[in-house]
Each structure stands twice: as structure tokens, then as C-alpha cells.
Amino acid sequence: MTRIPHESSGEPNPLRALTLDRLRRRTSMKWRTYPDDVLPLWVAEMDVPLAEPVVRAVGDALALGDTGYPAGTGYAEALAAFAAKRWGWHALAVERTAIVPDVMLGVVEMLKLVTGPGDPVVVNPPVYPPFFQFVEHMDRRIAEAPLGTDGRLDLDVLETAYRRAVAGGGRAAHLLCSPHNPTGTVHTAAELAAVAALADRYGVRVVADEIHAPLTAGGVDFVPYLSVPGADSGLSLMSASKAWNLAGLKAALAVAGPAAEADLAALPEEVGHGPSHVGVIAHTAALRDGTAWLDALLGGLDDNRRLLAALLADRLPGVVLRPAEGTYLAWLDCRALDLGDDPARVFLERGRVALSPGPDFGTGGAGHVRLNLGTSPEILAEGVRRMASALR
């Protein structure tokens, strides 16, 4: 596949656009969970204004009173065009897509299609906490295949997990996080092809959460799971939500590989009524017309990754930061600081900075925190200063 690399868009860095005072006027979870003296660098919301094409599309819809139920394939067509240009993936077939309320509810619906109650779902901890919560709530079993010490998929461990998952004769699935949250690992084409080969060998169905797909670091290629050899039976969930900061405008797409088309066709019709029509409009505009804004954001995130590494080296040299290849999240190993299994609690209580607790991410999370660097350089620097102050 050939792809378009990050480009200089000429747009200003959206991470530098908003002051802390303006951000504190927001009423979302990020800004209302903690008291005003706490600096929130936790949940995956970015501190950015929306891309102008998104604002314009939503404003036009509201002015028209176009706030009914979603319809049509415009979202899927925009995603297909984006995938072709950005990732060199020309095989995203619009007819093998379905609109779902959001990525995690889409994951639930895909798992319902390929597994039954009590069946195992393989995950790769440390991983996004709702993977555990949603899977268990839908009466499936978590089967762990932890990442290796290098933060990448351990294929030997994964094969063992697959073998055990199918040993009882039931159906099994692998809920793959790609790019991986919280580590920021972007799986390579070779790694994903190896996953597909193992899944085919053991009859495991792969459901890929690819919500962070557009958010890769400079020089790093995202590879859609369904684009690798052997992944025809896979299912993917994609959305503009994370890359364009649209979590409050609910909409996502389920995408099926050629051999999973019949599975997706069995999706209950009412699932497609769950997304927000205004959300679909916003996501479509982002993918179709918001790429210049995205490129400016990606440049700003690269700057913030470098800044965070420098700040930690200066103020918190005991913290280990493995350079992230994707997402706008940083996975910090704080075990050398001797703050116990949950350093986030100490940073909150003593430093008044909110980070995501590592233990919430499962095996491998103890002694770690997840930091959201999708903010201004000034707020990022203040966050690290507060973390350092917690150690005095």
C-alpha cells in the first residue's frame, strides 16, 4: 500500500488555540469530574477547537433543523476515501459497512455476532479499561494475552491464549486494540498478518477497535487490520471521534472483511438508529474536509511528544517513557518512584493533577499512569511540574 505522509497543512496548531481559562468553561467529563484546582490530563478528550468544516456542517444542519435519524452511506464513503488517501487502503467496501452508535457499542454488537454467552474474548492488557467492562457486562469471558515487555503483541502468548480459548469447543474472539491504548503501539503489517494467520488457524474471530487510526506519529504508518493477508473474516470499528475530538457527537462505522459480510448483514436493523444524525454529519465532514486540520494537529502532537520526553527527563528522570507511535496518550512507567501500584492517586492527592490509573488497564498496569498529551504545551508543562511537586 502507498499512503500520503503527514503534510504541512498551513493551518495553526489547534493544541495552541485555547487557554486554560477558556477550557474550564467546558462541561464535559474531563472538566467536571474533579475540582477546579485539579489539572485534568486523564480522559481521552483533547483541548482543541473543532475543525472549521465540522463546525460549518453541524451549524448548517442545525439551521436547517436537520436533526432526525441517520440515513445513507455518506459517512462510509468519506471513510473509504480517507482510507485510500491516508493509508493506501482501497478495499474498504461501502456495502460491507454499517453505522453503529459508537465504537464500543459497535464492538459489543460485533462480538454478539461472532460469539455467544460465556464464550471467551481475548484481550491484550494493559488495555483500554472498557474492554473489560463491556465484555463482562455482555456475559463473555475475558481471556488475557498480555503485551510483551516491549509493549508489542507477543505472538507466542497470543497463540497460547487462542488455543486455550477454543479448547472448550465454543466460539472465541480477539478484541484487538489498534493502535493500542494505552501504550500508543502501532501494530505493523507483519504483526497484523501474523495475528490473522493465528486467528485463521484456531478459528478465532478478530474484532479490531481502530478508533485511534488517524493519530500516528510522524514517520509511522497505520495499517488497517482488514488490509492484511488472511484477515477476510475480521470485523473493524472505525470513527472520526478521537482524531477530531467528536466523542460527544456519537457515530461510528462497523466494517466487515469479505468473509464476514454475512455476519454484518445479521446486525439488527435497530442498531443503525442509535447513532446521532448530527454526529454522522460531523464525522463525515471531518473525514472529507478536515484533513488539513488533522495534519496541523498531528504536527502539534509530535511536538508535544518531544516536549513531554524532555520535561520528564528534566523533572522526573525516574519515569520511563517509551516513545509512542500513535494516539495522543502517553504510558508512563512510574515504578522507580516507589509510589505503589496506583501512582495516579499520589499525583492527584499531592500534585492536583489527574491522570488515568494504570491498574485500571489490567495486567501490566500497576505502577503506571496514562497521561493525555492532547493539550497545549503550557498545560503539559504545568502537568509535569505538578507531578514532580508530588514527590517533594
Summary of the structure (lengths in Angstrom):
residues: 392
radius of gyration: 20.4
end to end distance: 51.0
largest distance: 59.5
contacts: 1374
relative contact order: 0.18
helix: 43%
strand: 14%
